[in-house]
Amino acid sequence: MVTVNLGMLHYMLDHVYGAFMHRAKITPPFFSRGWGGSKLELLERMINQLFPEVAGQNWPPCLIQPVWRTVWETRTACLREGVFRTPCDEELLNALPPESRSARVAFLAPKSVPPQKMACVVHLAGTGDHTFERRLRLGGPLLKENIATMVLESPFYGQRRPMLQYGAKLLCVSDLLLLGRVTIEEARSLLYWLESEEGFGKMGVCGLSMGGVHAAMVGSLHPTPVATLPFLSPHSAVVAFCDGILKHGTAWEVLREDLAAQTAAMTLEEVKERMRNVLSLTDVTRFPIPNNPNAVIFVAATDDGYIPKQSVLELQKAWPGSEVRWVTGGHVSSFLLHNGEFRKAIVDGLNRLQWKENPL
């Protein structure tokens, strides 16, 4: 009788998938155009301004004015799509490619329920999630719980993808920081719009993988209580690009040549150390503790080939009062098989918030 170690199978599936996606050279690598020059310096400065030692880390979000069109409507629910100008300052806006300067969202909400008796969760995109569909499928069954779903299309993704970019393979390291910085701004503005303009009683933010890192940052920096729900997420992009499977899909030689042109000849190890320093800006443990850490629920996989358990535990340690839930599987299998656990975490996280106003 052959004993099969399911955990090892899940872990190996992640590595087989990663080898196919990132080692097979079917698509261009990440950062094939280098570091991003002066844009990288701009982003390093602007992200450093987010951290708690800087006064006013919980600056008020900008008010946005989405323009909506109805996609479909039934007796019980309505799906709308909206566009709005990204609410970043001029410096950030000019750093974005023209294709990314207008944000796109899908908004799935129950009908015939007053907003103050509803919750809404903003769903952020994981790496390679270019459309609304997967996240709408995750949020759809929550309609019966009176939970609406707002899906944000990330800059550099979907219809916001720059013309020269292949799929999710960002051209420059600066693009990764810019994607994160703008996503934070747009998500906070959407939460503010849901609260101040629409009057929702509770709000949350969630995301898978890279989207979970961004969700944690948004929950940390938003000035009012929100449920924060990172799924299958590391504490930092360093885990993915320097230690994990994505290191095999990164254009290290291009990055080395780009640095050598600016300074002096560098070894590959020195280039990787520079990458660690840059991506340390994405370390969620450096961000402020959310003002309601008991409404933070991390869902992690037991045999994740992309994200080591220690990375998840660092997040929990940095945010006392938060909860970690474990699902059996790897990164890819959990992404496919555990939507029910993700939905349960959304419901439970929202239940740990007070209603903004007591429903009548």
MARLOTI-446039 format. One record per residue (C-alpha): residue in one letter; residue number from 0; x, y, z. Coordinates in steps of 0.05 Angstrom, whole numbers, plus 5000, padded with zeros to 4 digits. Layout:
// residues N
(r A, NUM, (X, Y, Z))
...
END
This chain:
// residues 360
(r M, 0, (5000, 5000, 5000))
(r V, 1, (5028, 5068, 4979))
(r T, 2, (5019, 5125, 5029))
(r V, 3, (5009, 5192, 4995))
(r N, 4, (5030, 5255, 5032))
(r L, 5, (4976, 5303, 5009))
(r G, 6, (5013, 5363, 5038))
(r M, 7, (5073, 5347, 4995))
(r L, 8, (5029, 5339, 4934))
(r H, 9, (4998, 5408, 4945))
(r Y, 10, (5068, 5437, 4955))
(r M, 11, (5094, 5403, 4892))
(r L, 12, (5034, 5427, 4852))
(r D, 13, (5054, 5499, 4869))
(r H, 14, (5125, 5486, 4845))
(r V, 15, (5102, 5451, 4781))
(r Y, 16, (5055, 5508, 4765))
(r G, 17, (5110, 5559, 4782))
(r A, 18, (5160, 5523, 4738))
(r F, 19, (5111, 5523, 4680))
(r M, 20, (5093, 5596, 4689))
(r H, 21, (5160, 5626, 4707))
(r R, 22, (5217, 5579, 4688))
(r A, 23, (5193, 5555, 4620))
(r K, 24, (5208, 5622, 4586))
(r I, 25, (5140, 5619, 4552))
(r T, 26, (5129, 5692, 4571))
(r P, 27, (5176, 5750, 4585))
(r P, 28, (5202, 5754, 4657))
(r F, 29, (5183, 5806, 4708))
(r F, 30, (5220, 5873, 4704))
(r S, 31, (5249, 5862, 4634))
(r R, 32, (5259, 5938, 4628))
(r G, 33, (5299, 5945, 4693))
(r W, 34, (5288, 5985, 4756))
(r G, 35, (5249, 6044, 4730))
(r G, 36, (5300, 6100, 4739))
(r S, 37, (5275, 6163, 4772))
(r K, 38, (5205, 6133, 4781))
(r L, 39, (5235, 6083, 4830))
(r E, 40, (5264, 6139, 4872))
(r L, 41, (5197, 6175, 4871))
(r L, 42, (5160, 6113, 4894))
(r E, 43, (5210, 6097, 4949))
(r R, 44, (5201, 6167, 4977))
(r M, 45, (5125, 6166, 4972))
(r I, 46, (5117, 6097, 5004))
(r N, 47, (5163, 6116, 5061))
(r Q, 48, (5113, 6172, 5075))
(r L, 49, (5061, 6118, 5092))
(r F, 50, (5097, 6091, 5153))
(r P, 51, (5076, 6107, 5225))
(r E, 52, (5136, 6149, 5243))
(r V, 53, (5110, 6200, 5194))
(r A, 54, (5057, 6246, 5223))
(r G, 55, (4987, 6237, 5195))
(r Q, 56, (4992, 6167, 5168))
(r N, 57, (4916, 6162, 5167))
(r W, 58, (4907, 6221, 5120))
(r P, 59, (4834, 6228, 5096))
(r P, 60, (4818, 6190, 5032))
(r C, 61, (4799, 6230, 4971))
(r L, 62, (4726, 6233, 4951))
(r I, 63, (4713, 6201, 4883))
(r Q, 64, (4654, 6207, 4836))
(r P, 65, (4645, 6142, 4797))
(r V, 66, (4604, 6143, 4734))
(r W, 67, (4561, 6080, 4731))
(r R, 68, (4527, 6036, 4680))
(r T, 69, (4482, 5977, 4696))
(r V, 70, (4507, 5910, 4669))
(r W, 71, (4448, 5868, 4693))
(r E, 72, (4391, 5873, 4743))
(r T, 73, (4345, 5821, 4774))
(r R, 74, (4290, 5825, 4826))
(r T, 75, (4341, 5816, 4883))
(r A, 76, (4408, 5842, 4858))
(r C, 77, (4443, 5890, 4811))
(r L, 78, (4512, 5890, 4778))
(r R, 79, (4540, 5957, 4757))
(r E, 80, (4608, 5977, 4729))
(r G, 81, (4639, 6044, 4743))
(r V, 82, (4698, 6087, 4724))
(r F, 83, (4732, 6144, 4762))
(r R, 84, (4795, 6184, 4755))
(r T, 85, (4848, 6154, 4801))
(r P, 86, (4850, 6199, 4863))
(r C, 87, (4926, 6205, 4866))
(r D, 88, (4965, 6270, 4868))
(r E, 89, (4995, 6296, 4804))
(r E, 90, (5064, 6266, 4817))
(r L, 91, (5035, 6196, 4823))
(r L, 92, (4986, 6207, 4766))
(r N, 93, (5042, 6228, 4719))
(r A, 94, (5083, 6167, 4738))
(r L, 95, (5025, 6121, 4717))
(r P, 96, (5020, 6098, 4644))
(r P, 97, (4961, 6134, 4610))
(r E, 98, (4922, 6068, 4607))
(r S, 99, (4922, 6063, 4683))
(r R, 100, (4898, 6133, 4701))
(r S, 101, (4824, 6116, 4702))
(r A, 102, (4801, 6064, 4753))
(r R, 103, (4749, 6011, 4737))
(r V, 104, (4704, 5976, 4787))
(r A, 105, (4647, 5925, 4788))
(r F, 106, (4594, 5934, 4842))
(r L, 107, (4548, 5876, 4859))
(r A, 108, (4495, 5893, 4911))
(r P, 109, (4430, 5867, 4938))
(r K, 110, (4367, 5906, 4922))
(r S, 111, (4311, 5926, 4969))
(r V, 112, (4359, 5930, 5029))
(r P, 113, (4375, 5998, 5060))
(r P, 114, (4451, 6011, 5055))
(r Q, 115, (4457, 6022, 5130))
(r K, 116, (4435, 5950, 5140))
(r M, 117, (4486, 5924, 5089))
(r A, 118, (4560, 5913, 5088))
(r C, 119, (4606, 5920, 5028))
(r V, 120, (4674, 5889, 5017))
(r V, 121, (4726, 5916, 4968))
(r H, 122, (4761, 5858, 4933))
(r L, 123, (4832, 5872, 4909))
(r A, 124, (4867, 5834, 4853))
(r G, 125, (4919, 5779, 4861))
(r T, 126, (4978, 5772, 4813))
(r G, 127, (4950, 5759, 4743))
(r D, 128, (4877, 5772, 4761))
(r H, 129, (4858, 5817, 4702))
(r T, 130, (4782, 5812, 4704))
(r F, 131, (4724, 5820, 4751))
(r E, 132, (4695, 5750, 4744))
(r R, 133, (4733, 5709, 4795))
(r R, 134, (4723, 5759, 4850))
(r L, 135, (4650, 5768, 4832))
(r R, 136, (4642, 5692, 4839))
(r L, 137, (4674, 5696, 4907))
(r G, 138, (4628, 5752, 4930))
(r G, 139, (4563, 5731, 4895))
(r P, 140, (4540, 5680, 4947))
(r L, 141, (4548, 5733, 5001))
(r L, 142, (4489, 5772, 4972))
(r K, 143, (4443, 5729, 5015))
(r E, 144, (4480, 5754, 5076))
(r N, 145, (4467, 5826, 5054))
(r I, 146, (4541, 5835, 5036))
(r A, 147, (4556, 5873, 4972))
(r T, 148, (4620, 5864, 4932))
(r M, 149, (4662, 5919, 4901))
(r V, 150, (4716, 5893, 4854))
(r L, 151, (4773, 5940, 4836))
(r E, 152, (4813, 5929, 4772))
(r S, 153, (4886, 5942, 4790))
(r P, 154, (4929, 5992, 4753))
(r F, 155, (4973, 5955, 4703))
(r Y, 156, (4919, 5900, 4697))
(r G, 157, (4860, 5886, 4651))
(r Q, 158, (4838, 5947, 4611))
(r R, 159, (4889, 5988, 4652))
(r R, 160, (4948, 5947, 4626))
(r P, 161, (5002, 5986, 4589))
(r M, 162, (5006, 5969, 4515))
(r L, 163, (5077, 5942, 4519))
(r Q, 164, (5066, 5898, 4581))
(r Y, 165, (5054, 5823, 4570))
(r G, 166, (5001, 5796, 4617))
(r A, 167, (5019, 5810, 4690))
(r K, 168, (5094, 5815, 4676))
(r L, 169, (5108, 5886, 4700))
(r L, 170, (5162, 5920, 4659))
(r C, 171, (5199, 5955, 4716))
(r V, 172, (5209, 5945, 4791))
(r S, 173, (5180, 6015, 4800))
(r D, 174, (5114, 5990, 4769))
(r L, 175, (5105, 5940, 4826))
(r L, 176, (5111, 5996, 4878))
(r L, 177, (5067, 6042, 4836))
(r L, 178, (5013, 5988, 4829))
(r G, 179, (5012, 5979, 4905))
(r R, 180, (5013, 6053, 4922))
(r V, 181, (4956, 6071, 4874))
(r T, 182, (4915, 6010, 4894))
(r I, 183, (4919, 6033, 4967))
(r E, 184, (4895, 6102, 4947))
(r E, 185, (4838, 6077, 4903))
(r A, 186, (4814, 6025, 4954))
(r R, 187, (4813, 6075, 5011))
(r S, 188, (4774, 6124, 4967))
(r L, 189, (4723, 6069, 4950))
(r L, 190, (4714, 6053, 5024))
(r Y, 191, (4704, 6127, 5038))
(r W, 192, (4653, 6132, 4981))
(r L, 193, (4615, 6071, 5007))
(r E, 194, (4611, 6102, 5076))
(r S, 195, (4601, 6176, 5063))
(r E, 196, (4562, 6175, 4997))
(r E, 197, (4525, 6108, 4999))
(r G, 198, (4516, 6101, 5074))
(r F, 199, (4537, 6028, 5082))
(r G, 200, (4535, 6004, 5154))
(r K, 201, (4599, 5963, 5152))
(r M, 202, (4659, 5958, 5104))
(r G, 203, (4714, 5909, 5092))
(r V, 204, (4773, 5897, 5045))
(r C, 205, (4800, 5830, 5022))
(r G, 206, (4847, 5801, 4970))
(r L, 207, (4884, 5738, 4949))
(r S, 208, (4960, 5734, 4947))
(r M, 209, (4986, 5802, 4924))
(r G, 210, (4915, 5829, 4933))
(r G, 211, (4918, 5806, 5006))
(r V, 212, (4982, 5846, 5018))
(r H, 213, (4947, 5907, 4990))
(r A, 214, (4884, 5893, 5031))
(r A, 215, (4927, 5890, 5095))
(r M, 216, (4958, 5957, 5077))
(r V, 217, (4890, 5989, 5064))
(r G, 218, (4862, 5962, 5129))
(r S, 219, (4922, 5988, 5166))
(r L, 220, (4918, 6059, 5137))
(r H, 221, (4843, 6070, 5132))
(r P, 222, (4819, 6120, 5185))
(r T, 223, (4755, 6084, 5204))
(r P, 224, (4744, 6011, 5225))
(r V, 225, (4742, 5960, 5168))
(r A, 226, (4745, 5884, 5167))
(r T, 227, (4813, 5866, 5137))
(r L, 228, (4817, 5798, 5104))
(r P, 229, (4883, 5777, 5070))
(r F, 230, (4880, 5708, 5038))
(r L, 231, (4941, 5666, 5020))
(r S, 232, (4984, 5728, 5030))
(r P, 233, (5057, 5739, 5050))
(r H, 234, (5079, 5794, 5097))
(r S, 235, (5120, 5826, 5041))
(r A, 236, (5134, 5822, 4966))
(r V, 237, (5205, 5801, 4985))
(r V, 238, (5177, 5732, 5000))
(r A, 239, (5151, 5723, 4929))
(r F, 240, (5206, 5757, 4887))
(r C, 241, (5269, 5743, 4928))
(r D, 242, (5255, 5678, 4965))
(r G, 243, (5196, 5645, 4930))
(r I, 244, (5177, 5617, 4862))
(r L, 245, (5173, 5685, 4827))
(r K, 246, (5249, 5693, 4834))
(r H, 247, (5253, 5644, 4775))
(r G, 248, (5212, 5692, 4733))
(r T, 249, (5251, 5755, 4747))
(r A, 250, (5300, 5788, 4697))
(r W, 251, (5360, 5789, 4745))
(r E, 252, (5411, 5799, 4690))
(r V, 253, (5374, 5859, 4662))
(r L, 254, (5369, 5888, 4732))
(r R, 255, (5444, 5877, 4742))
(r E, 256, (5461, 5912, 4677))
(r D, 257, (5414, 5970, 4694))
(r L, 258, (5448, 5980, 4761))
(r A, 259, (5517, 5973, 4731))
(r A, 260, (5501, 6029, 4681))
(r Q, 261, (5483, 6074, 4739))
(r T, 262, (5538, 6057, 4788))
(r A, 263, (5592, 6003, 4781))
(r A, 264, (5594, 5930, 4762))
(r M, 265, (5554, 5888, 4812))
(r T, 266, (5547, 5815, 4828))
(r L, 267, (5480, 5780, 4823))
(r E, 268, (5479, 5774, 4899))
(r E, 269, (5487, 5850, 4905))
(r V, 270, (5430, 5859, 4856))
(r K, 271, (5385, 5813, 4897))
(r E, 272, (5404, 5851, 4960))
(r R, 273, (5383, 5916, 4926))
(r M, 274, (5317, 5883, 4908))
(r R, 275, (5307, 5862, 4981))
(r N, 276, (5318, 5934, 5004))
(r V, 277, (5269, 5962, 4953))
(r L, 278, (5215, 5910, 4967))
(r S, 279, (5223, 5919, 5042))
(r L, 280, (5177, 5979, 5030))
(r T, 281, (5121, 5928, 5020))
(r D, 282, (5131, 5896, 5088))
(r V, 283, (5063, 5899, 5121))
(r T, 284, (5094, 5890, 5190))
(r R, 285, (5122, 5961, 5183))
(r F, 286, (5052, 5990, 5175))
(r P, 287, (5009, 6015, 5233))
(r I, 288, (4967, 5965, 5271))
(r P, 289, (4895, 5972, 5246))
(r N, 290, (4849, 6007, 5295))
(r N, 291, (4807, 5943, 5300))
(r P, 292, (4856, 5884, 5296))
(r N, 293, (4803, 5835, 5322))
(r A, 294, (4769, 5844, 5254))
(r V, 295, (4832, 5822, 5217))
(r I, 296, (4829, 5749, 5194))
(r F, 297, (4886, 5719, 5154))
(r V, 298, (4871, 5655, 5117))
(r A, 299, (4934, 5615, 5100))
(r A, 300, (4949, 5547, 5069))
(r T, 301, (4984, 5491, 5106))
(r D, 302, (5029, 5471, 5047))
(r D, 303, (5037, 5535, 5008))
(r G, 304, (5096, 5531, 4959))
(r Y, 305, (5095, 5606, 4949))
(r I, 306, (5087, 5631, 5021))
(r P, 307, (5122, 5599, 5081))
(r K, 308, (5082, 5593, 5146))
(r Q, 309, (5132, 5638, 5181))
(r S, 310, (5113, 5696, 5135))
(r V, 311, (5040, 5691, 5157))
(r L, 312, (5059, 5684, 5231))
(r E, 313, (5100, 5748, 5226))
(r L, 314, (5037, 5785, 5206))
(r Q, 315, (4998, 5758, 5264))
(r K, 316, (5055, 5775, 5312))
(r A, 317, (5058, 5846, 5286))
(r W, 318, (4983, 5856, 5294))
(r P, 319, (4963, 5828, 5363))
(r G, 320, (4890, 5810, 5365))
(r S, 321, (4887, 5787, 5293))
(r E, 322, (4869, 5715, 5275))
(r V, 323, (4902, 5664, 5228))
(r R, 324, (4860, 5608, 5199))
(r W, 325, (4892, 5550, 5163))
(r V, 326, (4863, 5513, 5104))
(r T, 327, (4892, 5447, 5080))
(r G, 328, (4927, 5455, 5013))
(r G, 329, (4977, 5494, 4973))
(r H, 330, (4974, 5562, 4942))
(r V, 331, (4942, 5540, 4876))
(r S, 332, (4896, 5486, 4904))
(r S, 333, (4871, 5532, 4960))
(r F, 334, (4858, 5587, 4910))
(r L, 335, (4814, 5538, 4873))
(r L, 336, (4782, 5497, 4929))
(r H, 337, (4773, 5540, 4990))
(r N, 338, (4726, 5597, 4970))
(r G, 339, (4678, 5575, 5024))
(r E, 340, (4731, 5588, 5077))
(r F, 341, (4746, 5656, 5047))
(r R, 342, (4672, 5674, 5049))
(r K, 343, (4666, 5651, 5121))
(r A, 344, (4725, 5696, 5140))
(r I, 345, (4691, 5755, 5106))
(r V, 346, (4626, 5743, 5144))
(r D, 347, (4662, 5733, 5211))
(r G, 348, (4707, 5794, 5202))
(r L, 349, (4647, 5838, 5187))
(r N, 350, (4610, 5810, 5247))
(r R, 351, (4666, 5835, 5292))
(r L, 352, (4651, 5907, 5272))
(r Q, 353, (4599, 5953, 5301))
(r W, 354, (4545, 5979, 5254))
(r K, 355, (4560, 6050, 5235))
(r E, 356, (4489, 6067, 5254))
(r N, 357, (4440, 6021, 5289))
(r P, 358, (4392, 5996, 5236))
(r L, 359, (4320, 6015, 5250))
END
